[in-house]
Amino acid sequence: MRVVKRRKLQQRGWAVGDADEFLGLTAEELALVDLRLRLANGLKLQRVQRRLTQGELAKVVRSSQSRVAKMEAGDPSVSIDLLLRSLIALGASNADLARIISARNAGNARIAPGLPLSRPVRRDLG
């Protein structure tokens, strides 16, 4: 976030920080969210590269299209185990999995370290 914009928001009573500060995530929770998003983005990339629809992938992993959509969105209700099994079902090798996990960023992740967020500061009403 640009310094000027940050200052303006702070002057108007907004607190500005990172996603982990905003959500109060521990380092372990942040790492888990990051891993889930890396796997979810890797799954979508693998599916698109193989020119499969979500419905077709669902048949391969014996699930539903809506579940595949949740997997690709990094929904917390989807286990990391299911993400890994789905990637393997698409033919991802150990090297592919390592590349997905070790990528520089989690793609277009909604929650990632350093993502600037703004929220109003709570004022004491009492």
PyMOL commands that set and color helices and strands:
alter all, ss='L'
color gray80, all
select helices_A, chain A and resi 3-11+19-23+27-49+54-60+65-73+80-89+94-102
alter helices_A, ss='H'
color red, helices_A
select strands_A, chain A and resi 14-18+116-120
alter strands_A, ss='S'
color yellow, strands_A
deselect
rebuild
show_as cartoon
